[in-house]
Amino acid sequence: MDKILSGSGLTFPAMGIGCWSYGGGNYWGLQAQSDVDEVVGTALDNGINFFDTAAGYNEGRSEESLGIALKSRRQEAVIGTKTGDVNPQTLSQQLESSLRRLQTDYVDLYMVHWPNPKYPADELFESLMQIKRAGKVRAIGVCNFGVKQLSEGLVVNDQIEINQLCYNLLSRAIEVEIMPLCKQNKIGILAYMPLLQGILADRFQRVEDIPPQQSRFRHFRPNREMSIHRESGAETKMWDTIEQIRHICRDENQPMSRLSIAWVMAKSAVSCVLVGTRNVDELTENLKAVNYVISPELEQKLDKVTLGLRDQMGSNADYFWATRTH
Ligand SMILES: NC(=O)c1ccc[n+]([C@@H]2O[C@H](COP(=O)([O-])OP(=O)(O)OC[C@H]3O[C@@H](n4cnc5c(N)ncnc54)[C@H](OP(=O)(O)O)[C@@H]3O)[C@@H](O)[C@H]2O)c1
């Protein structure tokens, strides 16, 4: 069922399309525009109309690629984009650049990509309100804001409608404090990385097989090749948890990707689950997750086998650096 934000009235489908790979780049490799066109068209045809991008994704090429794919169907889409440069003085220029790349004159949801202590919350949110008042943005959101950062933001602006956060079976930190605060303040959650970038798509038979790109998260030890955190990680516990999830999926005769997406979707505080969808085969499978209704018993089973990892990893929702979300 679509979820509606109380402030702007913006409506989200259960699943949104994560567009980080669009335009291609070092992180995700090549991404054909023809695949993007096909995913975007098929998603819209199936009622999936939310697309999540960012100015920072592939140096603006993700926005450009999405703009090309949506060109004749802009009015059907709900576009979320983000700015990484939150200098209040240049924010409106950042937005103009995004609008140009997206070939549109408004963005449905404009988000701050990561908290940045350099700029005072009151100036930042006043600049965001200015662009909203100018009609260029329908709703304002943040990403990766912890309890302290969200509380500071809410003091100066009660119009924050979204907090976009990492949330999946192996990354449940937000449940401890952030999710209850969002619920209390009627802030919708856009859940990103529901597949932990493919790890929850049952791709790897051994923990050592997980490539550097996906093993830089805080779940892994810090001497992994692309690691950017300094914590000890929780590799053994994580792998044991994956084995238990795999077991449940086999019993249910369902692919791990489907149950992983459906589990996030079942959580009432989540407005929309963002899945990085690179081609129409992935979309076709992920649409099955949208239509799959997870039973309360199965949801609880998955809750139970992943709780130990959540307890071991704690309430820090920054799974990349460990230091940015407070
Ligand atoms: N605000 C933030 O700070 C932030 C951070 C991260 C992500 N995000 C947003 O959230 C979106 C989703 O996160 P994500 O893309 O990083 O991770 P994800 O959705 O957990 O995983 C995406 C990857 O999973 C694979 N995949 C997708 N569907 C699959 C299926 N049915 N079966 C098997 N594999 C499948 C694809 O791998 P292949 O590459 O092999 O095709 C895809 O690249 C992003 O695109 C972005 O929009 C936001």
Ligand as a Chemical Component Dictionary entry (heavy atoms), coordinates in Angstrom:
data_LIG
# 
_chem_comp.id                   LIG 
_chem_comp.type                 NON-POLYMER 
_chem_comp.pdbx_formal_charge   0 
_chem_comp.three_letter_code    LIG 
# 
loop_
_chem_comp_atom.comp_id 
_chem_comp_atom.atom_id 
_chem_comp_atom.alt_atom_id 
_chem_comp_atom.type_symbol 
_chem_comp_atom.charge 
_chem_comp_atom.model_Cartn_x 
_chem_comp_atom.model_Cartn_y 
_chem_comp_atom.model_Cartn_z 
_chem_comp_atom.pdbx_ordinal 
LIG N1  N1  N 0  21.434 8.167   1.521   1  
LIG C1  C1  C 0  22.492 7.401   1.501   2  
LIG O1  O1  O 0  23.513 7.702   2.150   3  
LIG C2  C2  C 0  22.479 6.136   0.688   4  
LIG C3  C3  C 0  23.509 5.189   0.826   5  
LIG C4  C4  C 0  23.429 4.011   0.065   6  
LIG C5  C5  C 0  22.372 3.816   -0.804  7  
LIG N2  N2  N 1  21.395 4.774   -0.958  8  
LIG C6  C6  C 0  20.285 4.610   -1.909  9  
LIG O2  O2  O 0  19.695 3.340   -1.729  10 
LIG C7  C7  C 0  19.700 2.612   -2.952  11 
LIG C8  C8  C 0  19.813 1.136   -2.663  12 
LIG O3  O3  O 0  21.051 0.827   -2.049  13 
LIG P1  P1  P 0  22.223 0.090   -2.847  14 
LIG O4  O4  O 0  21.936 0.146   -4.293  15 
LIG O5  O5  O -1 23.497 0.664   -2.374  16 
LIG O6  O6  O 0  22.155 -1.385  -2.259  17 
LIG P2  P2  P 0  21.073 -2.563  -2.357  18 
LIG O7  O7  O 0  19.788 -2.060  -2.861  19 
LIG O8  O8  O 0  21.104 -3.268  -1.057  20 
LIG O9  O9  O 0  21.755 -3.533  -3.398  21 
LIG C9  C9  C 0  21.813 -3.217  -4.765  22 
LIG C10 C10 C 0  22.475 -4.332  -5.531  23 
LIG O10 O10 O 0  21.793 -5.562  -5.286  24 
LIG C11 C11 C 0  21.765 -6.318  -6.458  25 
LIG N3  N3  N 0  20.378 -6.707  -6.733  26 
LIG C12 C12 C 0  19.270 -5.944  -6.857  27 
LIG N4  N4  N 0  18.184 -6.705  -7.035  28 
LIG C13 C13 C 0  18.620 -7.988  -7.024  29 
LIG C14 C14 C 0  17.968 -9.252  -7.164  30 
LIG N5  N5  N 0  16.652 -9.345  -7.334  31 
LIG N6  N6  N 0  18.722 -10.363 -7.091  32 
LIG C15 C15 C 0  20.048 -10.288 -6.909  33 
LIG N7  N7  N 0  20.719 -9.137  -6.785  34 
LIG C16 C16 C 0  19.997 -8.000  -6.833  35 
LIG C17 C17 C 0  22.329 -5.480  -7.580  36 
LIG O11 O11 O 0  23.645 -5.957  -7.849  37 
LIG P3  P3  P 0  24.423 -5.839  -9.255  38 
LIG O12 O12 O 0  25.195 -4.596  -9.138  39 
LIG O13 O13 O 0  25.309 -7.028  -9.286  40 
LIG O14 O14 O 0  23.402 -5.836  -10.336 41 
LIG C18 C18 C 0  22.361 -4.098  -7.028  42 
LIG O15 O15 O 0  23.412 -3.328  -7.474  43 
LIG C19 C19 C 0  20.884 3.220   -3.732  44 
LIG O16 O16 O 0  20.811 2.948   -5.120  45 
LIG C20 C20 C 0  20.731 4.673   -3.375  46 
LIG O17 O17 O 0  19.698 5.257   -4.158  47 
LIG C21 C21 C 0  21.435 5.904   -0.193  48 
# 
loop_
_chem_comp_bond.comp_id 
_chem_comp_bond.atom_id_1 
_chem_comp_bond.atom_id_2 
_chem_comp_bond.value_order 
_chem_comp_bond.pdbx_ordinal 
LIG N1  C1  SING 1  
LIG C1  O1  DOUB 2  
LIG C1  C2  SING 3  
LIG C2  C3  SING 4  
LIG C2  C21 DOUB 5  
LIG C3  C4  DOUB 6  
LIG C4  C5  SING 7  
LIG C5  N2  DOUB 8  
LIG N2  C6  SING 9  
LIG N2  C21 SING 10 
LIG C6  O2  SING 11 
LIG C6  C20 SING 12 
LIG O2  C7  SING 13 
LIG C7  C8  SING 14 
LIG C7  C19 SING 15 
LIG C8  O3  SING 16 
LIG O3  P1  SING 17 
LIG P1  O4  DOUB 18 
LIG P1  O5  SING 19 
LIG P1  O6  SING 20 
LIG O6  P2  SING 21 
LIG P2  O7  DOUB 22 
LIG P2  O8  SING 23 
LIG P2  O9  SING 24 
LIG O9  C9  SING 25 
LIG C9  C10 SING 26 
LIG C10 O10 SING 27 
LIG C10 C18 SING 28 
LIG O10 C11 SING 29 
LIG C11 N3  SING 30 
LIG C11 C17 SING 31 
LIG N3  C12 SING 32 
LIG N3  C16 SING 33 
LIG C12 N4  DOUB 34 
LIG N4  C13 SING 35 
LIG C13 C14 SING 36 
LIG C13 C16 DOUB 37 
LIG C14 N5  SING 38 
LIG C14 N6  DOUB 39 
LIG N6  C15 SING 40 
LIG C15 N7  DOUB 41 
LIG N7  C16 SING 42 
LIG C17 O11 SING 43 
LIG C17 C18 SING 44 
LIG O11 P3  SING 45 
LIG P3  O12 DOUB 46 
LIG P3  O13 SING 47 
LIG P3  O14 SING 48 
LIG C18 O15 SING 49 
LIG C19 O16 SING 50 
LIG C19 C20 SING 51 
LIG C20 O17 SING 52 
# 
